[in-house]
Amino acid sequence: MPRELPPLDVLLPLDRSGTRLAPEHGEPALHDLYAHPAPAAGRTAAVRANMIATVDGSAQGPDGRSRSINGPADWRVFRVMRAVADVVLVGAGTARAEGYTPLAVPADLRAARAARGQAPELELALVTASGALPEGLRGTHRPPYVVTVPGNPRLADLRAELGDDRVLVAGDEAVDLAAALAALGDRGLTRVLAEGGPRLLTDLVRAGLVDELCLTTSPLVVGGPGLRAVQGPEWLEPLTARPAHLLHADGMLLGRWVLGSAG
Ligand SMILES: NC(=O)c1ccc[n+]([C@@H]2O[C@H](COP(=O)([O-])OP(=O)(O)OC[C@H]3O[C@@H](n4cnc5c(N)ncnc54)[C@H](OP(=O)(O)O)[C@@H]3O)[C@@H](O)[C@H]2O)c1
């Protein structure tokens, strides 16, 4: 485990407030706080979204990416959220901007993963209409799943490159995300960690597919034209967000919010 990870102070829930969580081999306390939810009744997947935003709401920093707004506290919970998921779902824009490569579960988190009966490999599923994969996901020993639309001009090439089973087609102009989650669920991938970006997360939220949002608030104010975690030209039917917990380290606030219908 990297040594530079900071302790996290629990602010919420109130009955655990004041507890300090020092970094530990295997991170048992964080496994408790970040247990991946089970699919709700009638659902094929449980979707947790994980995002970071500045105090003024930007999901991007001045470098146009999230790298310049995150830090070690966010990294500490990020690695646990990945380790408890079956699959990371990401928009192709993010995979290209952030240079995604095949994912690996950190060594100190593998035993707990095996004890839960999860496969050792953490899968990656990329959502794209264009089929333009980042270089780091091409020609690898572990190809990603690519979730795409029937009109993708690169469909035949993707099937040849990745294998038929790795290319999931759902939707029309845009990927039908409910169908995509069902196809991943058919492959046993029901614990889904959605890592953005804003376009994909907005589509997921709009389709009512996100169970919870883990949102880190980075102690920066950046102004600028940055995207928000969820945004779009139209208002959503408001969802409620109930805080399941709130942690703090180095000015960063790490929240886990359970989403629900306001109605
Ligand atoms: N702060 C954070 O936590 C965080 C997290 C992730 C990303 N980011 C930042 O957000 C920026 C990227 O934002 P973004 O909104 O463009 O990201 P995005 O959603 O990852 O990428 C958009 C692209 O993903 C594909 N896509 C997403 N939803 C789709 C759908 N329903 N159907 C078909 N294709 C879909 C399309 O790819 P094609 O173009 O290939 O068709 C689309 O152009 C980057 O700067 C990244 O660093 C921040």
The ligand as an SDF file (V2000), in Angstrom:
LIG
                    3D

 48 52  0  0  0  0  0  0  0  0999 V2000
  -13.9450   15.1070  -11.7340 N   0  0  0  0  0  0  0  0  0  0  0  0
  -14.1500   13.8420  -12.0060 C   0  0  0  0  0  0  0  0  0  0  0  0
  -14.3770   13.0240  -11.1130 O   0  0  0  0  0  0  0  0  0  0  0  0
  -14.0880   13.3940  -13.4460 C   0  0  0  0  0  0  0  0  0  0  0  0
  -14.4110   12.0790  -13.7500 C   0  0  0  0  0  0  0  0  0  0  0  0
  -14.3450   11.6970  -15.0740 C   0  0  0  0  0  0  0  0  0  0  0  0
  -14.0010   12.6130  -16.0440 C   0  0  0  0  0  0  0  0  0  0  0  0
  -13.6910   13.8670  -15.7040 N   0  0  0  0  0  0  0  0  0  0  0  0
  -13.3020   14.8460  -16.7310 C   0  0  0  0  0  0  0  0  0  0  0  0
  -14.4030   15.0820  -17.5830 O   0  0  0  0  0  0  0  0  0  0  0  0
  -13.9320   15.3810  -18.9020 C   0  0  0  0  0  0  0  0  0  0  0  0
  -14.6410   14.5340  -19.9180 C   0  0  0  0  0  0  0  0  0  0  0  0
  -16.0080   14.8420  -19.8510 O   0  0  0  0  0  0  0  0  0  0  0  0
  -17.0970   14.1830  -20.8010 P   0  0  0  0  0  0  0  0  0  0  0  0
  -18.4420   14.5500  -20.3250 O   0  0  0  0  0  0  0  0  0  0  0  0
  -16.7470   14.4410  -22.2180 O   0  0  0  0  0  0  0  0  0  0  0  0
  -16.7800   12.6660  -20.4920 O   0  0  0  0  0  0  0  0  0  0  0  0
  -17.3170   11.2490  -20.9310 P   0  0  0  0  0  0  0  0  0  0  0  0
  -18.7540   11.0460  -20.6190 O   0  0  0  0  0  0  0  0  0  0  0  0
  -16.3450   10.3150  -20.3270 O   0  0  0  0  0  0  0  0  0  0  0  0
  -17.0600   11.2180  -22.4810 O   0  0  0  0  0  0  0  0  0  0  0  0
  -17.9890   11.5850  -23.4620 C   0  0  0  0  0  0  0  0  0  0  0  0
  -17.8380   10.5770  -24.5560 C   0  0  0  0  0  0  0  0  0  0  0  0
  -18.1370    9.2750  -24.0200 O   0  0  0  0  0  0  0  0  0  0  0  0
  -18.9920    8.5940  -24.8960 C   0  0  0  0  0  0  0  0  0  0  0  0
  -20.3290    8.5430  -24.3020 N   0  0  0  0  0  0  0  0  0  0  0  0
  -20.6890    8.9550  -23.0540 C   0  0  0  0  0  0  0  0  0  0  0  0
  -21.9860    8.6650  -22.8380 N   0  0  0  0  0  0  0  0  0  0  0  0
  -22.4340    8.0630  -23.9500 C   0  0  0  0  0  0  0  0  0  0  0  0
  -23.6790    7.5120  -24.3310 C   0  0  0  0  0  0  0  0  0  0  0  0
  -24.7480    7.5040  -23.4960 N   0  0  0  0  0  0  0  0  0  0  0  0
  -23.7970    6.9510  -25.5760 N   0  0  0  0  0  0  0  0  0  0  0  0
  -22.7370    6.9300  -26.4200 C   0  0  0  0  0  0  0  0  0  0  0  0
  -21.5280    7.4420  -26.1190 N   0  0  0  0  0  0  0  0  0  0  0  0
  -21.3850    7.9840  -24.8820 C   0  0  0  0  0  0  0  0  0  0  0  0
  -18.9070    9.3540  -26.2100 C   0  0  0  0  0  0  0  0  0  0  0  0
  -17.7160    8.8540  -26.7950 O   0  0  0  0  0  0  0  0  0  0  0  0
  -17.2970    8.9120  -28.3260 P   0  0  0  0  0  0  0  0  0  0  0  0
  -16.8480   10.3320  -28.5410 O   0  0  0  0  0  0  0  0  0  0  0  0
  -16.1590    7.9330  -28.4470 O   0  0  0  0  0  0  0  0  0  0  0  0
  -18.4880    8.5520  -29.1210 O   0  0  0  0  0  0  0  0  0  0  0  0
  -18.7700   10.7800  -25.7180 C   0  0  0  0  0  0  0  0  0  0  0  0
  -18.2190   11.6420  -26.6820 O   0  0  0  0  0  0  0  0  0  0  0  0
  -12.4390   15.1550  -18.8730 C   0  0  0  0  0  0  0  0  0  0  0  0
  -11.8300   16.4010  -18.7080 O   0  0  0  0  0  0  0  0  0  0  0  0
  -12.2200   14.3270  -17.6370 C   0  0  0  0  0  0  0  0  0  0  0  0
  -10.9460   14.5470  -17.0890 O   0  0  0  0  0  0  0  0  0  0  0  0
  -13.7410   14.3050  -14.4150 C   0  0  0  0  0  0  0  0  0  0  0  0
  1  2  1  0
  2  3  2  0
  2  4  1  0
  4  5  1  0
  4 48  2  0
  5  6  2  0
  6  7  1  0
  7  8  2  0
  8  9  1  0
  8 48  1  0
  9 10  1  0
  9 46  1  0
 10 11  1  0
 11 12  1  0
 11 44  1  0
 12 13  1  0
 13 14  1  0
 14 15  2  0
 14 16  1  0
 14 17  1  0
 17 18  1  0
 18 19  2  0
 18 20  1  0
 18 21  1  0
 21 22  1  0
 22 23  1  0
 23 24  1  0
 23 42  1  0
 24 25  1  0
 25 26  1  0
 25 36  1  0
 26 27  1  0
 26 35  1  0
 27 28  2  0
 28 29  1  0
 29 30  1  0
 29 35  2  0
 30 31  1  0
 30 32  2  0
 32 33  1  0
 33 34  2  0
 34 35  1  0
 36 37  1  0
 36 42  1  0
 37 38  1  0
 38 39  2  0
 38 40  1  0
 38 41  1  0
 42 43  1  0
 44 45  1  0
 44 46  1  0
 46 47  1  0
M  CHG  2   8   1  16  -1
M  END
$$$$
